[in-house]
């Protein structure tokens, strides 16, 4: 294999999109409104961002995983009907809120109702220009070389805990078939639900009459991926570096003493850099796959409630909504403060902050890449849930756009995961 230049600075942004099956399960709070809200605030803004970058000669080269459950819903005629109803309700909410705050003489909120009217109308116009075919738009961008599309387990099942190999194979086979049907080609990679991996191991039933009596070898996840032509996936940093996993929800909720579970200690590992991919193979296994490693530095900048960008005081507060209507008119102000003390949102200030944070992130990525050992090529892989951008963090798509532009300006090379394997080949084999 020829040597790869260490002067390249490849960066792989990976976005995972998934929502559970909500079509035909009511509308609110966990029915079709959930999917419609994600469409207006995440999926359409992401498409707008990508198309805007491409129009300006910047190919983002993002890798986007679209779960089979989500793809089936986005292709459903019922989804189009529900989206139309949701859009009509948004228009009424904007008009009603504007009238209410005009009566109160609150000019700042009245201006924000106009902001929301314009935003939702722009998203609806984009939807119309695509003839409602979001999946086709993503497929076109992949054919143009601007994106790579991955799949996910068919029902987003947690693969290591499925009790039968047949179940895992059905998840993977259905995922590949669904992806090919919607996007025209089979996926090369997969987003494992919760990034959960399991090696080859000896299994015994945990319960029942055969507990401790029946023993059989269960194949590693990588062996089953290979059966279905899936070459690579993403895992968390601690699997190669040692240490403890990050459990974001456990940082928010203190478990009662009788429910608290002591976390098992991770085995001591020889620390390995997360800044290159690795071949993964189980001892005695029959096949391999490549694992891309989540970069902890860039992850914390976007995920952390303490130091992450979404907690900036200027950004839109997700949790406070005006009732009736559900529009949001307030900014974060203080990420740990009372919802009743939130200040009014100012879109220009938030937009400026997104550009500032994008410049910071681009600098962090460039610095991380330059801190490699100088002998082997380095890759920064930053994976996130796509719904964070726009849905939870309203300014997220704008931040992504500014980030793509900033990276292009400082010599960082965006790559899809498929391209990353060419830029930084996986040369070391691990047993995770």
N, C-alpha and C positions, 0 to 999 in steps of 0.2 A: 504494500500500500504506500503510495507516495506521501512524502511529508506535507503537512498542511501549514501554511504560513501562520506564524503567531502574531503577525501584525494585524490580522483581521480582528474586528470587535463585534462578534455576532450576539444578538439579543433576541430571545424568543418570548413573545407575549402569548399566553394561552388563556382563552376564555371558555368557561364551561357553562352552557345554557341548559337549564332543566326546570320544568315545573311538573308536579304530579298531574294525573288525569283529573281535570276539573270540568271538562265539557260534559253536559248532561247531569251535573251534580249541583244544580242551583246556581245562584249568582253571587251572593254575598254571605259571609266574608271569604269563604274558601271555595267558591264556585268560579264561574266563567269571568267574573269581574277581576279576579286575581290575574288571569291570563291576559285579559284586555288591558289592564293597568300596566303589566310588564311589556305589552306590545307598544303602547303609546310612550312609555317612559324609558324603555331599555332597547327592545329589538329594533324599532324604527329609528331612534336616535343613533344606534350603532351603525345601521345601514347608511344613514345620512352622513355620519362622520367618515366612514370608509369611502363612500362615493365622492365626498368633497376632497379628501386627500388624493384619491386617484385622479380627479379632475385637475389637481394642481401638480401632477407629476410625481407624487409620493406614493409608492406602493407600500402599504403598511405591513404586509407579510404576517398578519396575525394568524394564529391557529385557533379555530373556534370549534368546540365540541357541541353538537346539537343532539340531545338525547332523543332516542326513538319515540318516547312518550310525547315529548314536546313537538317533534316533527309531525307525528300523526295528528295532533291537535291543530297545528298551524295549517295543515292541509284539509281540515274538516270544513264542510259547508256550514255546519252549525257555528263554528268559530267566527266565520264572516258575519253571520246574522247577529251574534252576540256582540261583536265588535261595533257593528253599526248602532245597536241599541246603546252601548256604552258611550260611544261618541256623541250621540244625541243627548244623553244625560249630562255629559261634560259641558256641552253648549248651554244647556239650561242652567247648570250650576254656575257657570261664569256670568250669565245674564242676571240671575237671581242675586248672586253675591254682589255684583256691581250695583244693582238697584238698592240693596240693603245698605251698603257702605256709603253710597251717595246720600241716602237719607240721614246717615249718621255724620256726614261731613268729613269722613276719613279719607282724605285724598291719597294717602300713601297706599292704602289697601285697594282703592279704586284703580290706581295705576297698575297694581299687581293683577287685578282681574283682567285688564287688557293684555298684560304679559302672558297670562295663561291662555287667553283666547287665541292669541297669535301663535303660541307654541303648539297647542293642540291642533289648530287649523293647518299649520305647517306639516305636522305629522300625518294628519289625515290626507293632505294633498300628496305626500310621498306615498302613502298607502294606495291612493288612487292611481298614481303614475306607475305603480308596480302591478296594477290590476289585482291587488290583494295577495300577490304571490311572493311572500317573504322568502320561502325556501328557494324559489327560482332565482331570486336576487342574490342570495348567498351562493348558489351554484354558479351563477354567471361570474361572480367575483373570483371564485375558485378557478374556473376555466381561464380567466384572465391572468392568473398567476398572482393575485393579490392576497388570497387567503388559502389556508388549508383547512378542510373540514374533517373533524374526527367524529366518531360515534361514541356511544356509552352503552352500558348494559341495558337490555331491552326495557325493563321496568325499573331501572335504577336500583336493582337488587344489590345488597351488600355481599359480594361474591364469596369472601372467605368464610362466611357463616352459613351459606346455603349447604344443606346437609347431603345433597346428592350431586354427583358430577353431571348427571343428565340435566339438572336444573341450570347449572352454570353453562353448559354447552348450548342449551336452548336460549339462554340470555344472550350469548355471543352470536349464535347463528342468526337469531331474529334481528339483532342489532345490525349485523352486516347486510342482511337482506333488505331491511327497512331503509338503511342508508343508501344502498344502491338504487332502490326504487325511487327515492326522492331526489337524489343528487346525480344519478347517472353513472357513478363509479363506486367501487368498493373503497372503504376507508383503509388507510395504512396503519393508523393508530387509533387508540381508544383512551377515553378518560374513564378510569376505574372509579366507580362510585365511592366517594369519600377518600379517594386515592388509596384504597385498601388493597393490600397485597398479601398473599399467603404462599409460602414455599411448599415444596413437596414434604410430606411428613406422614408418620404413622398415626392413624386415627382409630379411636375406639368410641362407641356410643357414650355420650355423657349421661344418659338416663336410660331407664327401662331395664328389661330382664337381661339384655346382653351387655350392660355396662361393665366394662373392664374385661369382658370375655372375648368379644369380637375385635380383631385387629386387622386393619388393611391399610395399604399405602394409598394416599390421596395425592394426585399430581399437583405440582405448583401451578399458580395462575398463568405463568409464562408458557407452560406446556400447552394449556388449553387455548391461550391466545393464538399460538402458532398453528393450531389445527384450523383456525378460521382466518388465517392470513393476516393477523394483526401483529404488527412488528414492534410497536413501542407504546409506552404509557408514561404517566407522571407519578412520582412518589414524593413523600415529604422528606425534608432534609435530615431528620433524626435517624432515618433508616440507614444512611451511609455515614453519618457523623457521630452516631451514638447519642446518648442523652435522652431526655424525655420529650414526648410529643406535646404539642400545644393544643390544649382543649379550651377554645375560646368561651364556650358556654359555662364551663366550670369556674371561670374567672368572675362571672356575674352572679352566680347563685351558690351560696354556701349550703352544703348538704348537712342535714341534721346528723348528729353523732352516730345514731344507730343505722343510718343509711349510707354513711360515708364509706367509700371503698378505697383501701390502700392500693395505690398504683404499683404494679410490679416493677422492679428495677430492670432497666434495659441492660442486656449483656454489654460488657465493655468491648468496644470495637476499636480497631485501628482507624483513627479518624481519616476520612477521605474527603476530598474537596467536593462541594456540590456543583462546581463550575465546569463539569464535563459529564457527558452521559456514560452509562455503564451497561455492559451486557449482564443480564440476570439469568442465572441458571441454578437449579436446585441440584444437590448431590444425588446422583443416580437418575437424574431427569433425562428426558428425551429431546428437549428443545430449549431454545433461548428466546429472549426478547430484550429490547433496550429500554432502560429506565432513564428518563430525564428527571433531574433533581430540582425541587423547588428552592429558589434562592431566598434564604431567610431575611436578608437585609431589605430587599425591595418588597417582600411580602409584608413585613411589619409596617413599612411606610404607608401601605394602602389599607391594611387590615386592622392595625392596632387602634384601640379606642383611646389610648393615651397619647401616642405620638403619630398616629396616622393622619393623613390629609383630610378624610371625611369629617373629622371632629373639629375642623377649623371654625371659629365663630362666625365667619362670613357665609358659610354654606347653608343651604336650605335645610331646615329641621324636618326630618322625615316623620317624626312621631306626633307632631301637633297639626291637626287638621280642623278646618272650620266646619261646623255642623249647623245647618245641613249643607250638603254639596261635596264636602271632602277636599276642598282646595286647601293648599298650604300657603300661608302668607308670612311665615316667620323664619328666622335664621337660627342656627345652632346657639349662638350667643355664648353659652357655657355648656359644654358637653355633659357636665354633671349637675347642671342647675335644674330648677323646677320649670316645668312646661309653662306655668303661668307667668314666668318672667322672661319669656323669649321676646327679643326685639324684632321689628319688622324687617323682612328680607329685602335686600337691595341687589338686584341682578347684576348691574355693572361691577359692583365691588366683588361679588362672588366670581364673576367671569375673570376678572383680573387675578384673583387669588388662584384660580385654576391654572392660569398661565405661569404664575410664580412657582407653584408646586410642580408643574411639568418640567420647568427648567431645573429645579432641584433634583427631581427624580432622574432626569437625563444625566445630570452630573454624577449622581450616585452610581448609575449603571456604568458610565464610562470609567469612573474611578475603580469600581469593582473589577472590571475587565482588565484594567491596566495593572492591577495588583496580582495577576497571575504569576506563575513561576518563571515566565519568560522563555521556557523551553517547550511548552506544549500549549496548543490553542485553548482558549477559555471561552465558555458560554455562560451567559446569565439567562436562566429560564424563570419567568415570572408568571405563574398560573393563578387565576382568580375565578370566582363565580361571576358570570357575566351580569347577572341581575343586580350585583352591587352597583354597576355603572348605569346611572339613570334612574333606577328604581329606588334603591336605598340611598345612593349618593347621586343626587340629581345632576350635579355638575360633572359627573364621571365621564360621560362621552366627550364633553368639551376638553376635559383633562387629557383623555386619550389622544384627541386630535393634536393638542399642543405638545404632548409628549412625542408623538410621531414626528412632528416638525422639528422639535428640539433635538431629537436623536439624529435626524438627518443632518442637522447643522454642525454636529460635533464628531461626525465620523463613525457613529455606531451603526452597524449593519443589521437591520431587522431581517429575521429569517423565520420561516415556518419550521416546524419540527422535522419535516422531511429534509429541508435544506440544512438544518442544523447537523444532521447526521453526516452530510458532506463536509460542512465547515469544521466540525469537531467530531471525528469518528470515535465510536465507542471501542476502546482497545483493551480495557480491563474488565474481567468477568468477576461478578460478585455472587455470593450466596446470601441474599438478604434475610 
